[in-house]
Amino acid sequence: MFAAANAYLGLKIGLTVSASIPAVVISLAVLRGLFRRKSILENNIVQTMTTAGEAVAAGAIFTLPALYMWDLNPSQQMISFVVLIGGFLGVAMMVPLRRLLIVNEHETLPYPEGTACAEVLVSGETVGRSARMVSLGFGVGGLVKALGDGFMLFKTEIETTIFRFRNAVIGMDTYPALLGVGYIIGPRIAGQMLAGGILAWLVLIPMIGFFGANSAGAVAPSLSPIAELDAWGIWGDYIRYIGAGAVAAGGLITLIKTLPMLYSSLRSTLNGLMQRSAFNEKTTIDRTKNNVT
């Protein structure tokens, strides 16, 4: 359920959030409250499965849509193959990177969502209140969604043109899910997303519509003249590709920045394997700490 919800949010707003925290709360409410089981390991397995499912879903929705944008229309077998290979590759890469990212860089990388999951797992005093809050969020969000998009009692999408440019559009989507996403990601990232939306809808789209209004033919990648496109048409034919290029550039820059870290982590892993072969049978290496006994 959380993987499907994360995939829906990612395709809708281009961002996914961790489902581990609500999964931990629900797991504690069900296993401890309903079945009277107090095993922290079972609850940890539940949140681990949720994290793995949403991670695979996120990897799929951030890569496979590019194939549809190129009109390749991959089959279900191809999608399953890509997702499986991506999952296996992620696990394989996490083996050499775990000690560097989790142990050595613990103070630099705080992992707030993982820390929150650990705190919820360890502390059981607020289980009932947290579970009630999650259930209340489900109920209120579902009610608003049903009344708005189901019974059509109010508009969930509003927009209007501003300034003298016909393509300068400002609007809002009244989705409870977006409110929850904004609360989770915090004001900094939410502000960056808002700035990107303002740049696209109030700067780039009006500029493309203004300077391309006199173009006689279509300008690639669009198949229609810019003068015939409204704001949503410009967004679909131009802004989507600009955004995809920005995401690809950000990924390449991040990869280049992390290459020294990847090299040092792989070297440390290989050195550890070579040293381990020289230890005697009573010598073991703790998988979660730097201790050698």
Contacts in CASP RR format, 6 or more apart in sequence:
PFRMAT RR
TARGET T0000
AUTHOR 0000-0000-0000
METHOD contacts of the structure
MODEL  1
MFAAANAYLGLKIGLTVSASIPAVVISLAVLRGLFRRKSILENNIVQTMT
TAGEAVAAGAIFTLPALYMWDLNPSQQMISFVVLIGGFLGVAMMVPLRRL
LIVNEHETLPYPEGTACAEVLVSGETVGRSARMVSLGFGVGGLVKALGDG
FMLFKTEIETTIFRFRNAVIGMDTYPALLGVGYIIGPRIAGQMLAGGILA
WLVLIPMIGFFGANSAGAVAPSLSPIAELDAWGIWGDYIRYIGAGAVAAG
GLITLIKTLPMLYSSLRSTLNGLMQRSAFNEKTTIDRTKNNVT
2 19 0 8 1.000
2 22 0 8 1.000
2 23 0 8 1.000
2 50 0 8 1.000
2 53 0 8 1.000
2 54 0 8 1.000
3 19 0 8 1.000
3 50 0 8 1.000
3 53 0 8 1.000
3 54 0 8 1.000
3 56 0 8 1.000
3 57 0 8 1.000
4 57 0 8 1.000
5 19 0 8 1.000
5 177 0 8 1.000
6 16 0 8 1.000
6 17 0 8 1.000
6 19 0 8 1.000
6 54 0 8 1.000
6 57 0 8 1.000
6 58 0 8 1.000
7 57 0 8 1.000
7 58 0 8 1.000
7 60 0 8 1.000
7 61 0 8 1.000
8 177 0 8 1.000
9 15 0 8 1.000
9 16 0 8 1.000
9 17 0 8 1.000
9 177 0 8 1.000
9 181 0 8 1.000
10 16 0 8 1.000
10 58 0 8 1.000
10 61 0 8 1.000
10 62 0 8 1.000
11 61 0 8 1.000
11 65 0 8 1.000
12 175 0 8 1.000
12 177 0 8 1.000
13 178 0 8 1.000
13 181 0 8 1.000
13 193 0 8 1.000
14 62 0 8 1.000
15 181 0 8 1.000
15 185 0 8 1.000
15 193 0 8 1.000
16 54 0 8 1.000
16 57 0 8 1.000
16 58 0 8 1.000
16 61 0 8 1.000
17 181 0 8 1.000
17 184 0 8 1.000
17 185 0 8 1.000
18 51 0 8 1.000
18 54 0 8 1.000
18 113 0 8 1.000
18 114 0 8 1.000
18 184 0 8 1.000
19 50 0 8 1.000
19 51 0 8 1.000
19 54 0 8 1.000
20 47 0 8 1.000
20 50 0 8 1.000
20 51 0 8 1.000
20 54 0 8 1.000
20 113 0 8 1.000
20 114 0 8 1.000
20 117 0 8 1.000
21 113 0 8 1.000
21 116 0 8 1.000
21 117 0 8 1.000
21 120 0 8 1.000
22 134 0 8 1.000
23 46 0 8 1.000
23 47 0 8 1.000
23 50 0 8 1.000
23 51 0 8 1.000
24 43 0 8 1.000
24 46 0 8 1.000
24 47 0 8 1.000
24 117 0 8 1.000
24 120 0 8 1.000
24 121 0 8 1.000
25 120 0 8 1.000
25 127 0 8 1.000
25 130 0 8 1.000
25 131 0 8 1.000
25 134 0 8 1.000
26 131 0 8 1.000
26 134 0 8 1.000
27 42 0 8 1.000
27 43 0 8 1.000
27 46 0 8 1.000
27 47 0 8 1.000
28 43 0 8 1.000
28 120 0 8 1.000
28 121 0 8 1.000
28 124 0 8 1.000
28 127 0 8 1.000
28 130 0 8 1.000
28 131 0 8 1.000
29 127 0 8 1.000
29 128 0 8 1.000
29 130 0 8 1.000
29 131 0 8 1.000
29 134 0 8 1.000
31 37 0 8 1.000
31 39 0 8 1.000
31 42 0 8 1.000
31 43 0 8 1.000
31 46 0 8 1.000
32 38 0 8 1.000
32 43 0 8 1.000
32 124 0 8 1.000
32 127 0 8 1.000
33 127 0 8 1.000
40 121 0 8 1.000
40 122 0 8 1.000
43 121 0 8 1.000
44 121 0 8 1.000
47 117 0 8 1.000
47 121 0 8 1.000
55 87 0 8 1.000
56 83 0 8 1.000
56 86 0 8 1.000
56 87 0 8 1.000
59 83 0 8 1.000
59 86 0 8 1.000
60 79 0 8 1.000
60 82 0 8 1.000
60 83 0 8 1.000
62 247 0 8 1.000
63 82 0 8 1.000
64 74 0 8 1.000
64 79 0 8 1.000
64 82 0 8 1.000
66 244 0 8 1.000
67 73 0 8 1.000
67 74 0 8 1.000
68 74 0 8 1.000
69 240 0 8 1.000
69 241 0 8 1.000
69 244 0 8 1.000
74 82 0 8 1.000
95 269 0 8 1.000
96 265 0 8 1.000
96 266 0 8 1.000
96 269 0 8 1.000
97 262 0 8 1.000
97 265 0 8 1.000
99 265 0 8 1.000
99 268 0 8 1.000
99 269 0 8 1.000
99 290 0 8 1.000
100 261 0 8 1.000
100 264 0 8 1.000
100 265 0 8 1.000
100 268 0 8 1.000
101 109 0 8 1.000
101 265 0 8 1.000
103 288 0 8 1.000
103 289 0 8 1.000
103 290 0 8 1.000
120 126 0 8 1.000
120 130 0 8 1.000
137 176 0 8 1.000
140 176 0 8 1.000
141 176 0 8 1.000
141 177 0 8 1.000
142 176 0 8 1.000
144 174 0 8 1.000
144 176 0 8 1.000
145 175 0 8 1.000
145 176 0 8 1.000
147 153 0 8 1.000
147 154 0 8 1.000
148 154 0 8 1.000
148 155 0 8 1.000
148 156 0 8 1.000
149 156 0 8 1.000
154 174 0 8 1.000
155 174 0 8 1.000
156 173 0 8 1.000
156 174 0 8 1.000
156 175 0 8 1.000
157 171 0 8 1.000
157 172 0 8 1.000
157 173 0 8 1.000
157 174 0 8 1.000
158 171 0 8 1.000
158 172 0 8 1.000
158 174 0 8 1.000
159 169 0 8 1.000
159 170 0 8 1.000
159 171 0 8 1.000
159 172 0 8 1.000
160 169 0 8 1.000
160 170 0 8 1.000
160 171 0 8 1.000
161 167 0 8 1.000
161 168 0 8 1.000
161 169 0 8 1.000
161 170 0 8 1.000
161 231 0 8 1.000
162 168 0 8 1.000
162 169 0 8 1.000
162 170 0 8 1.000
162 202 0 8 1.000
163 202 0 8 1.000
163 206 0 8 1.000
165 206 0 8 1.000
165 209 0 8 1.000
165 210 0 8 1.000
166 230 0 8 1.000
166 231 0 8 1.000
167 205 0 8 1.000
167 206 0 8 1.000
167 208 0 8 1.000
167 209 0 8 1.000
167 210 0 8 1.000
167 230 0 8 1.000
167 231 0 8 1.000
167 234 0 8 1.000
168 201 0 8 1.000
168 202 0 8 1.000
168 205 0 8 1.000
168 206 0 8 1.000
168 231 0 8 1.000
169 201 0 8 1.000
169 205 0 8 1.000
169 231 0 8 1.000
170 201 0 8 1.000
170 202 0 8 1.000
182 190 0 8 1.000
200 235 0 8 1.000
200 239 0 8 1.000
200 242 0 8 1.000
201 231 0 8 1.000
201 235 0 8 1.000
204 238 0 8 1.000
204 239 0 8 1.000
204 242 0 8 1.000
205 231 0 8 1.000
205 234 0 8 1.000
205 235 0 8 1.000
205 238 0 8 1.000
205 239 0 8 1.000
208 226 0 8 1.000
208 234 0 8 1.000
208 238 0 8 1.000
209 226 0 8 1.000
209 227 0 8 1.000
209 229 0 8 1.000
209 234 0 8 1.000
212 219 0 8 1.000
212 226 0 8 1.000
212 227 0 8 1.000
213 226 0 8 1.000
213 227 0 8 1.000
214 227 0 8 1.000
215 225 0 8 1.000
215 226 0 8 1.000
215 227 0 8 1.000
216 225 0 8 1.000
217 225 0 8 1.000
218 224 0 8 1.000
218 225 0 8 1.000
218 226 0 8 1.000
219 225 0 8 1.000
219 226 0 8 1.000
221 237 0 8 1.000
221 238 0 8 1.000
221 241 0 8 1.000
222 229 0 8 1.000
222 237 0 8 1.000
222 238 0 8 1.000
223 237 0 8 1.000
224 237 0 8 1.000
226 234 0 8 1.000
229 237 0 8 1.000
272 285 0 8 1.000
276 283 0 8 1.000
276 285 0 8 1.000
283 292 0 8 1.000
283 293 0 8 1.000
284 292 0 8 1.000
284 293 0 8 1.000
285 292 0 8 1.000
286 292 0 8 1.000
286 293 0 8 1.000
END
